[in-house]
């Protein structure tokens, strides 16, 4: 499966963005899909995931209540809606995917080592 992210940009604190991860080559209904981010000088961290196996969803504590992950099966796309953005959300955001059967949402859903397929990333900058 090939993944392409879009929707990044620059916003002021408190603003919103919606990232999209469009897939080709296979049906995302067979995959777990996650969003990761990496800020300059920091390690990559898991932000959110959705598992098509059982519909389970998980968020990192840092984004809970502000970010929403969703899947549009008709468009074979996963979205990450980000509200009330903060400067600390500034990072390159990546989507990743792997077989839904391989990912246990509560245990490995936000661990990047469990995902084989990655997009190229999209920059999100939150600044006044």
PEGIBEL-V873104 format. One record per backbone hydrogen bond with DSSP energy under -0.5 kcal/mol. NH is the residue of the N-H (numbers start at 0). CO is the residue of the C=O. Records with the same first field share a line. If there is no record, write none. Layout:
NH=CO ; CO
This chain:
1=23
3=21
5=19
8=122
10=124
13=84
14=11
16=81
18=79
19=5
20=77
21=3
22=75
23=1
27=25
29=26
30=27
31=97
32=49
33=95
34=47
35=93
36=44
37=91
41=38
44=36
45=109
46=34
47=34
48=57
49=32
50=55
51=30 ; 49
53=50
54=50
57=48
59=46
62=59
63=59
65=62
66=62
67=80
69=78
71=76
72=70
74=71
75=71 ; 72
76=71
77=20
78=69
79=18
80=67
81=16 ; 79
82=65 ; 80
83=13
84=14
88=85
89=86
90=123
91=37
92=90 ; 121
93=35
95=33
96=116
97=31
99=29
101=98
102=98
104=102
106=103
107=103
108=103 ; 104
110=107
111=109
113=110
114=111
115=96
116=96
118=94
121=92
123=90
124=8
126=10 ; 124
